[in-house]
Amino acid sequence: MAVSIFNEVLSKLPQFNPKDFEEIEIGYPNDEFQPEAELFDSGEAIPLPKDDDFDPESQSENEGEMGAAEGGVRAAGIEILAFYKSYRHINSPPFRGKWGIFYVNSGVQHISQMLAIEFPCAQNLREIALNFLWSHEIFHAKFDVGVLGFEGFSKTHLYLPQKFAFRRSKSYQPEEALANASAWKYAKSIDPNKSSSRSAQTIGIPGVLDFFFQFMKNQPGAYARFDENLFDLKSEAAAGIFNSQRSKYARADDLAPWVGLHPSGYCSHSDIPEHLVVGIKYSKLISPARFIPSVKEIRETPKFLSDVPVGHQSFWEKTKSKLIKSSCLPGLDFKYFEPLNVWSAKVNDNFRAHFSPISIPQGIWEAVSYGNHKKMGHG
C-alpha cells in the first residue's frame, strides 16, 4: 500500500517550513482564478460506489449548473471536477482525515451529460467520465509517490517546495499538462476510430477523442499543453523539482525520465483511496460572471447572413443547432471575446461566429458577424 511508503519516508524528513521558501521566484504568471482548498468543504466525501453506473444524487444538471461547472473548468482546470489530495496533507482541509482521489459528483455528472448531448446513442457515460478523471488524477498520485522515493534518498523535501512555489500559479504546473496527457491517452483508448483495444470495442465511442481534446484545450495554463512533447514536459517539471528552476523553458533532461515513475504496486485503484464528494452545487461556488450562458434562440442579422460564405450554410446550421443543445459543448469553444458584450463560437477549424446577447436570462442571442480566425481577431 502507498500509505506504508509515505509513513516510512515522511518520518525521516525534517519538518517543512514554508517560510524557508517564501523568496522562491517562478517564471509563470499567477492564476486568474484560484479556488481554495476549502471550496468543497460544504460537501460530504463518501466511499466511491463500486458500481460505476450508480449515482447517489441521480439527477440531471440544469442549464445554470452546467454553465457554472463549465465556467469553473475553463477558469481553474479539471481539478474543479476531481482532485488528488496527497497523504502528506491528510490532516488538512478539505476532508480532514482522508486522502486520495476525490471525484466531485456534480463534476462527474457534468462530463456525463455533455457526452450524452454530443453522443446521444452512447452508453456507459458515467463509467467513462469516472475513468477519464481517474486517468488524470492517478498521474498526480504517481508524481507524488515518485518524488517520495527521491526524498527518501536525499532526506530533503522536494514535493512540498514545488507545490509551495506554484501556490499562486497552480494551473501552470507542467504536472497538470502531464496529468491531462494521461487522460488523453485514456480517451484515445476508448475511441474505436483510434484504437482496437478491448475498451474501444466494449464501451468505446467513435469521435470521443476529439471531444476530450477540445475539452482539455479549453482549460487554462498548462492543462491545455497536454499534447506537447512529453519528454519536454517531464524535463520542465524535473527542473522545478530537482533544480528549483521553474519556468516554461527550464530543463533537466537527465532527470526527465524519472518524473511520474513509481514503484509498481503503489498506484492502482486498490492503493489510492477513491471518494465521491456529494452535496456540491457549482452555481453556489463559482461566480456568475464565469458561467457559460445558455443559448435558446439565435437571430441572424442581415450583416451576419451576408458574411456567411457560399457553401458554409451547413457548417453554420450545425453550429447553431449545437449551441441551442448546449453552449457548453467543448467543440464550440463558446466564450466571452471582447468588450462590449461580444461572444464567440467556433464553427470549424478556420471560422468563427460572433454574437451579442439580447437577453442572457432568456438565452436570446443575435449573430452579428462571421469570418475566419484572423478576420475575427482570433489570430
N, C-alpha and C positions, 0 to 999 in steps of 0.2 A: 504493500500500500504506500501511496505517496506520503501519507502522514508520517510514517516511520523515518523517511529520509529528511523530511522537514525538521522533525524533532531532533534528529541526530546532528544535523549541520547547524541549525539555528542556535542550539545550546552552546556552540563553540564560538559564536561570533560575538564581538563586543556590542554593547547597546548602540543602536543607531540614533544619532543626534542630528536632527535636521539643521540646527544652527551651524554645524560644521560645513554645510553645503549651500548656505544662503548666497554666496558670491558666485555660484555657478552661472555662466552665461551660455546661452544656446543660440544657434543661428536659424531659429524657426520663429515665425510670428505667433502672437498669442491667439488663442481660440476666440472666435466671435461669440460663441455661446459655451458656457462652462457649467454643465449640470453638476450639482453637488452630490456627494455620496448619500446624503440623507433624502435625496429625491424620491426614493422608493420606500422609505420607512412607513408610509401610510398604508402599504400593502402587507400581505402576510406570505411568508415563504413556507410552502408545504412541499413534501417529497414529490418529485415528478412522477405522475401516474405511469404505470408500466405499459398501459395501453396508449399508444401514440395518438389514437383517434379520439380518446376521451377528453372532453373539455369540461372542467368543473364549473365554468362560467358560460355555458352554452348559449351564446347569443351573437348576433352579427353586429359588427361595428356600424354605427350610424355615420352619416357624411361628416359631421363635425368631429367625431372621434378619429375617423380615418385621416382627415385633413390635419388634425393635431399630431397624430403619430407620424405621418409622412413629413410634416414640417420639422418634427423633432429629429428624425433620421437625417434629414438634409442639413440640419444645423450642428448635430453632435455625433452623427455616425451610428453604427449598428449597436453600440453599447446602450442606446435608448431601449432597444428591444430585448437584449440579453447581455449579461456581463459576467466576467470572471473575477472572483474575489480570491486573492491568494490566502493560503493558510497563515501567512505572516500577519494578516490583518483579521484573524478570526474573532478577535475581541473588539473590533472597531465596527462602526456602522457602515453600510446598512446590515441588519440582521445579525447582531452580535451573537457569537457562539456558533455561527455557521460559516462555511467557506465552500468554494467550488464554483459551479456554473449555475447561474440564476436566469431562468427564462421568464420574462415578463409576459404573462398570459395574454394581455392586450396586444403585445408585440407579435406573439405567435399568431393571434387572430388576424392582425393586420396583414402579415405576409400571406396567410392562407386565403384571406378574402381577395387580395389583389391577384393572386394566382387564379382564383375562381372566376374573376372578371375577365382576365386575359385568356384563360383556357377553360371555358365553361364546361367542357366534357371530361376534364381531367379528374382523377380521384387521388386519394391518399395525400391531400394537400397539407393537412396538419402535420403528418409524418415528415413530409418534405421540408416544411418550414422549420420543424424542430431539428432535423438533421443538418439543414443549412446553417442554422445558428450554432449548433454544436461544432460544426466544422470550423467555424470562425473562433469560437471561444476555446476550443481544445488547443488551438495553437498557442493561446496565451498561457495555458497550463504547461505546455511543453517548453515554452520560452522560460517560464518561471523555474521549472524543475531543472532545465538545462543549466541555467545560470547558477542554481544552487550547488551544482557539482563543482563549479569553479570557486564558489565562495568557500566550500568545504576545504578545498586545496589551499587557497590563499589566506584563509581566515580573515577575509575582508568583505565588507558589504559591497555588492555590485548592483543588485536588483533595486534596492531602495533608493540609492543615489540617482539611478536612471529615472525612476518614477518621480522623484522629487524635482529633478531638473525639468521634467515635462509637465509639472503640475499646472502650468498656465497654458500649455500647448499640447494637450493630450491628443487631439485629433491629428497632430503632425508626427506622432511617433512612427518611425518606419515599421515597428512591430505591428501596427494596425494594417499597413499595406500587406504584410506577410500573412496576417490572420485572414484578411479578405481574399488573398490568393489561395489560401487553404479552402475557403468557402467556394471560391470559383472552381477549384478542382472538383469539389463535390458536385456542383451544378453541371459541370461537363460530364460527370459520370452518370447522370440520370437523363441526359438528352440523347435519345436514340439517333438523332442526326449526327452526333459527335462520338458516341460510344456504343460498343456492343456488349457492355457489361451486363451482368445479371440484373442489377438495379435498373438499368436503362430499359430492359425488357419487361420488368415486372411493375415498376412504379413510374417509369420514365414519361416525360412529356416532351414531344418534339418542339423545339424552339425555346425551351426553358433556359438554356444557357444565355441567350440574348436578353431574356427578361432579367436575369440576375446580373448580367454585365451592366445593363443600364441602371439597375437598382443601386449597384455599388458605385458607378460613375457619378451618381447624383449626390454622393456623400462627400463630406468636407475633407480637406487636407490630405493626409497620407492614405486614408481609406480608399480614395479614388486612384491611387498609384499601384493597385494590386496587379496590374498587367505589365508592369515594368520588369526588367531583368531581375530574377530572383536573387542571383548571386550579388548583384549590386545593392539590392535592398538589405540583404543579410550583412554585407560589408558595412553599409551605413549604420545599421543597428549595432554591429560589433564595435565600431569606432566609438560609439557613445558608451557602451557598457564597459569596455576594457581600457579605452584610452581617454575617456572623458572628452572626446571631440564630437560635438553634437551639431551637425549641420547637414543639409541635403547633399553636400559634396564631400563630406568626411568619409574616409575609407579605412578599413582594416582587413584587407583581403586575406591575410594569413589566418585570421580568426573567423572569417565569414562562415566556413563550413560547420562551425560549432553552434551557430545560432539556431535554436529550436531543436537541437539534437539532445536526446534524453535517454536514460536507461530504459530498456524495454520492460514492460510490465508495470509502469508507473502512471501512464496517462490514457488508460482505456475507460470505458463507461463505468466499469466497476471500481476504478481507482479514484476518480474525481467525483465527489458528490454532485448530484443534479437536483435542483429545486425549481418549483414553479411559483412565481410571485402572482398572487391573485389580489383583487381589490384595487387595481390601478386604473385610473382614467386619465389618459394623456391630456384630455381637454381641460383638466384641472391642474395640470403640472406645467404645461407648455403655454407660453404667452400667445394669445390670439393673433398677435402680429406675425407669428411664424406659421400659422395654419396655412395649408394649401386650400384655397377656397373652392367650393363646388361649382360646377357648370351644368346648368339645366337647360339653358336656351342660348343660342348664338344667332345674332342678327348681323348679316354681312352688309357693310356699307358699299355704295357704288364704286368707291375707290378700291376697296378690297377686291371686289369681283373683277375689276379691270386689271388688278395686279396679278391675279392667278393666271399663269401661262397656259396656253393651249396644251392639252394633254395632262395637266396637273389636277383636273377636277376630281378624279377618282382618289388621288392622294389626299386632297383636302377633305373630301367627304368621309374618308376612313378616319382621318384625324378628328374631325368634328364628332363623329359617332363615338370614338373612344373618349373624348373629353366629356361627353354627356354621360357615358357609363361611369367614368371616374377620372377626375382630373389628376389623381394621384398615381396613375399608372406610370411606371418608370420610363418607358419608351417615349412618353410625351414630353418629359422634362418641362412641365408647366411651371413657370416661376415668374416672380416679380423681376422685371428687367430694368426699368429706369423711371425716374420721375417724369411726368406726373402720371402715376397710375397706369403704366404700360406693363402688360404681362405678355409672356412669350411662350409658345409651344413649338415643339419640333414636329415637322411634317414628314421629313425623311432625312437622310444623311446630309443633304445640301440645302434644304429650305426650311424656313420657319414662318409662323404666323404670329402677328401681334394683336393684342386685344385691349380694350378699355372696359372697365366694369360699368354697367348701367345700374345694377343693384346687386352687390355682393351677397346680402342676406337672402335674396331671392334666386341667386345664381344666374342672373341675366347679364350677358356679355355682348359686346359689339366687336366684330372682327374688323380691324381698321387697316391692316397692311399685310403684305405677303411678299417674300423675296428670298434670295439666297443669303447665306450666313453673313457674308461681307456687306451686302446691301442693308441688312437689318441691324448691323452694328455688332455682330457676334464674332468678328474676327475672321 
